[in-house]
């Protein structure tokens, strides 16, 4: 076992010993040891494909290990099924929380055990009272009469954690819980999780946001290539050391040289959609990469979706190469030279059950059709082969279903799909969300290569340091307006200044 465990007298709620798991052609786990103390938030990090998901699948009883043992609260298992895992006190809260959205908070809290009156009808007064009392015991204050679909993502996550505790969970796995949260919601969630830790609840916290590991975790275990590299107290290491442990080498912050020309290819004049954004004036040059950042709800997400045709765009002038951009649907946007990578690649960017080949080429099928309305399969496969090679997409073949790829490779497939349309303008919404450190570097290089090819790119992101590295300019959006501009290499282009502007500093954008 790791020597870190011997430094404390706290008992372990979980001990996994020598856990191994092999799939056909892949050794996913190699003699993995993991221990989690009672009342601990334990980080679990590693690149995509490091083995984190397989290890958690073993813990939850979804996957049976080939060897090793799992000890929970003193009870030893060689393998578990999902029911045994739940009975042992293991709960899983995914990134996309699945709740009964059309029911109220109270109904979700007491689902399956709604109290009834003497006549056999649900006693709604008692339902609401009991739900409110349960949540108060966890110091969680929600409107118990509100439908879950009306809660914020952070509130839904906290409700899911609470439901797990009501089911006697002792160890809760949090998988990328902050991926779509604002900073204020992250703070609220973290305060809730820390308060539960102080009450003795244990957590395994999985995240690609390494700064969050240092903000909330007590210890962190690093996995690489199916093995545990080490387990450390977070106070004893820093981000660069953690990255070295994850990838086996140091990874410097990415920077790129500008490929921007003087040719203006994309123009927004007074673009306005009441309630979302107002008077957006912006010019992009050929090969330019412009970042847009701000708090959640600042209007940047709606701007990207509106330009691509996923939502109403509003009023104002939009031009590409001096011609009016009239597209109101995604297919028309592709045809007029504008492509969009959505934040939620699973919902908008990919068809997970279909192969890589189809995901790459479905926006350009009209270009591949022969005279007799048959797709030129040889040309299609040639195009897909070029993108798999050019973007270094790790897949066994073109027919591999996209859902079976790692998060980083799924994101590359979306890039391939967009690049195949040969866009003039590319809008990327949180392009590095949910991918590991090495995959981020690959994505940055793809953005740079597209810029060298002349593509004008807008990157909508909350990752300020990443924007500083890859963008020629960074624009801050606040309450639907562009308020600040920071140019590459300028003295004032610092994370601190940009963060201050995001939080409502004085306007300097011309």
NORTA-V583728 format. One record per residue. N is the residue number from 1. RES is the residue in one small letter. PSI is psi as a letter, one per 30 degrees, with the letter a starting at -180 (999 if undefined). NEAR is the number of other ideal C-beta (glycine too) atoms within 8 Angstrom. Layout:
# NORTA-V583728
N_RES_PSI_NEAR, N_RES_PSI_NEAR
This chain:
# NORTA-V583728
1_x_l_8, 2_x_k_9, 3_x_f_6, 4_x_e_9, 5_x_f_11, 6_x_f_6, 7_x_f_5, 8_x_l_6, 9_x_f_2, 10_x_k_8, 11_x_l_5, 12_x_k_11, 13_x_f_13, 14_x_k_13, 15_x_j_9, 16_x_k_15, 17_x_k_10, 18_x_h_9, 19_x_k_17, 20_x_k_13, 21_x_k_13, 22_x_k_7, 23_x_l_6, 24_x_j_3, 25_x_f_3, 26_x_k_6, 27_x_j_8, 28_x_e_9, 29_x_k_14, 30_x_j_9, 31_x_h_9, 32_x_k_16, 33_x_k_11, 34_x_k_13, 35_x_k_12, 36_x_k_11, 37_x_l_15, 38_x_k_9, 39_x_h_10, 40_x_k_13, 41_x_j_12, 42_x_j_15, 43_x_k_14, 44_x_j_14, 45_x_l_15, 46_x_l_11, 47_x_l_11, 48_x_k_10, 49_x_g_5, 50_x_f_12, 51_x_g_15, 52_x_e_11, 53_x_e_6, 54_x_e_12, 55_x_e_15, 56_x_e_14, 57_x_e_9, 58_x_e_18, 59_x_e_13, 60_x_f_12, 61_x_g_12, 62_x_e_6, 63_x_k_7, 64_x_k_6, 65_x_l_12, 66_x_f_7, 67_x_l_6, 68_x_l_13, 69_x_l_10, 70_x_k_16, 71_x_k_13, 72_x_j_13, 73_x_h_8, 74_x_f_5, 75_x_k_7, 76_x_k_7, 77_x_k_11, 78_x_f_7, 79_x_l_9, 80_x_l_12, 81_x_l_7, 82_x_e_9, 83_x_e_7, 84_x_e_10, 85_x_e_12, 86_x_e_10, 87_x_f_6, 88_x_f_12, 89_x_g_12, 90_x_k_14, 91_x_l_13, 92_x_k_9, 93_x_j_13, 94_x_l_7, 95_x_e_9, 96_x_j_4, 97_x_k_11, 98_x_j_4, 99_x_l_9, 100_x_i_8, 101_x_e_7, 102_x_f_6, 103_x_l_9, 104_x_l_10, 105_x_e_16, 106_x_e_13, 107_x_e_11, 108_x_e_13, 109_x_e_15, 110_x_g_12, 111_x_k_10, 112_x_f_4, 113_x_h_5, 114_x_k_10, 115_x_k_10, 116_x_l_8, 117_x_a_8, 118_x_f_3, 119_x_f_5, 120_x_g_5, 121_x_l_6, 122_x_k_8, 123_x_j_10, 124_x_e_6, 125_x_e_6, 126_x_e_8, 127_x_e_14, 128_x_e_11, 129_x_e_8, 130_x_e_12, 131_x_e_13, 132_x_e_10, 133_x_e_8, 134_x_e_11, 135_x_e_14, 136_x_e_9, 137_x_f_6, 138_x_g_11, 139_x_h_7, 140_x_j_10, 141_x_j_5, 142_x_l_11, 143_x_j_5, 144_x_f_12, 145_x_f_7, 146_x_k_10, 147_x_k_9, 148_x_e_15, 149_x_f_6, 150_x_f_5, 151_x_l_11, 152_x_l_6, 153_x_e_10, 154_x_e_11, 155_x_e_9, 156_x_e_12, 157_x_e_13, 158_x_e_13, 159_x_e_17, 160_x_e_11, 161_x_e_15, 162_x_e_13, 163_x_e_11, 164_x_e_11, 165_x_e_13, 166_x_f_8, 167_x_g_8, 168_x_h_6, 169_x_k_11, 170_x_f_11, 171_x_k_14, 172_x_k_14, 173_x_j_14, 174_x_j_13, 175_x_j_10, 176_x_h_10, 177_x_f_12, 178_x_g_11, 179_x_e_8, 180_x_g_7, 181_x_k_12, 182_x_l_8, 183_x_e_8, 184_x_e_7, 185_x_e_13, 186_x_e_12, 187_x_e_8, 188_x_e_10, 189_x_e_14, 190_x_e_10, 191_x_e_8, 192_x_e_13, 193_x_e_14, 194_x_e_10, 195_x_e_10, 196_x_e_12, 197_x_e_14, 198_x_f_7, 199_x_g_7, 200_x_f_7, 201_x_k_11, 202_x_k_17, 203_x_k_14, 204_x_k_12, 205_x_j_15, 206_x_k_12, 207_x_k_12, 208_x_f_9, 209_x_j_7, 210_x_e_12, 211_x_e_7, 212_x_e_11, 213_x_e_15, 214_x_f_9, 215_x_e_7, 216_x_f_10, 217_x_l_12, 218_x_e_9, 219_x_l_13, 220_x_k_14, 221_x_k_12, 222_x_k_14, 223_x_k_15, 224_x_k_13, 225_x_h_6, 226_x_g_12, 227_x_l_10, 228_x_k_11, 229_x_e_8, 230_x_l_8, 231_x_k_12, 232_x_l_10, 233_x_k_8, 234_x_f_12, 235_x_f_4, 236_x_f_5, 237_x_l_9, 238_x_l_6, 239_x_e_8, 240_x_e_7, 241_x_e_8, 242_x_e_14, 243_x_e_12, 244_x_e_11, 245_x_e_9, 246_x_e_15, 247_x_f_10, 248_x_g_5, 249_x_l_5, 250_x_k_6, 251_x_j_9, 252_x_l_4, 253_x_k_5, 254_x_k_10, 255_x_l_5, 256_x_l_11, 257_x_k_3, 258_x_k_8, 259_x_g_10, 260_x_k_10, 261_x_a_9, 262_x_f_4, 263_x_j_6, 264_x_k_9, 265_x_f_11, 266_x_k_12, 267_x_k_10, 268_x_k_11, 269_x_j_9, 270_x_h_9, 271_x_k_16, 272_x_k_11, 273_x_j_13, 274_x_k_6, 275_x_f_4, 276_x_e_10, 277_x_l_14, 278_x_k_8, 279_x_h_7, 280_x_j_13, 281_x_k_9, 282_x_k_10, 283_x_k_8, 284_x_k_13, 285_x_l_12, 286_x_k_10, 287_x_g_13, 288_x_k_15, 289_x_j_12, 290_x_k_15, 291_x_k_14, 292_x_k_15, 293_x_l_15, 294_x_l_11, 295_x_l_10, 296_x_k_8, 297_x_g_5, 298_x_f_10, 299_x_f_13, 300_x_e_11, 301_x_e_9, 302_x_e_11, 303_x_e_15, 304_x_e_13, 305_x_e_11, 306_x_e_15, 307_x_e_12, 308_x_f_12, 309_x_g_12, 310_x_f_9, 311_x_l_7, 312_x_k_5, 313_x_f_10, 314_x_a_11, 315_x_l_6, 316_x_l_10, 317_x_k_9, 318_x_k_12, 319_x_k_11, 320_x_k_13, 321_x_h_7, 322_x_f_4, 323_x_k_6, 324_x_k_6, 325_x_j_9, 326_x_g_6, 327_x_k_10, 328_x_f_6, 329_x_l_7, 330_x_e_9, 331_x_e_7, 332_x_e_11, 333_x_e_14, 334_x_e_12, 335_x_f_7, 336_x_g_10, 337_x_g_8, 338_x_k_16, 339_x_l_14, 340_x_k_16, 341_x_j_13, 342_x_l_11, 343_x_e_9, 344_x_i_8, 345_x_f_12, 346_x_e_6, 347_x_e_6, 348_x_f_6, 349_x_f_10, 350_x_l_11, 351_x_j_8, 352_x_e_8, 353_x_f_6, 354_x_l_8, 355_x_l_10, 356_x_e_16, 357_x_e_11, 358_x_e_9, 359_x_e_15, 360_x_e_13, 361_x_f_14, 362_x_f_9, 363_x_f_11, 364_x_g_11, 365_x_e_9, 366_x_f_5, 367_x_f_5, 368_x_g_11, 369_x_k_9, 370_x_l_7, 371_x_e_3, 372_x_g_4, 373_x_g_5, 374_x_k_6, 375_x_k_8, 376_x_j_9, 377_x_e_6, 378_x_e_6, 379_x_e_8, 380_x_e_12, 381_x_e_10, 382_x_e_8, 383_x_e_13, 384_x_e_14, 385_x_e_9, 386_x_e_8, 387_x_e_13, 388_x_e_12, 389_x_e_7, 390_x_e_6, 391_x_g_12, 392_x_h_7, 393_x_k_12, 394_x_j_6, 395_x_k_10, 396_x_e_3, 397_x_l_6, 398_x_f_11, 399_x_g_6, 400_x_k_11, 401_x_k_8, 402_x_e_15, 403_x_f_8, 404_x_f_5, 405_x_l_13, 406_x_l_9, 407_x_e_11, 408_x_e_14, 409_x_e_13, 410_x_e_13, 411_x_e_15, 412_x_e_15, 413_x_e_15, 414_x_e_13, 415_x_e_12, 416_x_e_15, 417_x_e_14, 418_x_e_13, 419_x_e_12, 420_x_f_12, 421_x_f_10, 422_x_h_4, 423_x_l_12, 424_x_e_10, 425_x_k_15, 426_x_k_14, 427_x_k_14, 428_x_k_13, 429_x_j_12, 430_x_i_10, 431_x_f_11, 432_x_g_12, 433_x_k_7, 434_x_g_8, 435_x_l_12, 436_x_l_13, 437_x_e_12, 438_x_e_10, 439_x_e_17, 440_x_e_13, 441_x_e_10, 442_x_e_12, 443_x_e_15, 444_x_e_14, 445_x_e_8, 446_x_e_11, 447_x_e_15, 448_x_e_11, 449_x_e_8, 450_x_e_11, 451_x_e_15, 452_x_f_8, 453_x_f_7, 454_x_g_9, 455_x_k_11, 456_x_k_15, 457_x_k_15, 458_x_k_13, 459_x_j_14, 460_x_j_15, 461_x_l_14, 462_x_g_7, 463_x_j_8, 464_x_e_11, 465_x_e_8, 466_x_e_12, 467_x_e_14, 468_x_e_13, 469_x_e_11, 470_x_f_14, 471_x_k_12, 472_x_e_9, 473_x_l_11, 474_x_k_15, 475_x_k_14, 476_x_k_16, 477_x_k_15, 478_x_k_12, 479_x_h_5, 480_x_g_10, 481_x_k_11, 482_x_j_12, 483_x_f_11, 484_x_l_12, 485_x_k_11, 486_x_k_13, 487_x_k_8, 488_x_k_9, 489_x_f_4, 490_x_l_7, 491_x_e_4, 492_x_f_6, 493_x_i_12, 494_x_l_8, 495_x_e_8, 496_x_e_6, 497_x_e_11, 498_x_e_17, 499_x_e_9, 500_x_e_8, 501_x_e_14, 502_x_e_12, 503_x_g_7, 504_x_g_5, 505_x_l_9, 506_x_l_3, 507_x_k_5, 508_x_g_8, 509_x_k_9, 510_x_999_3
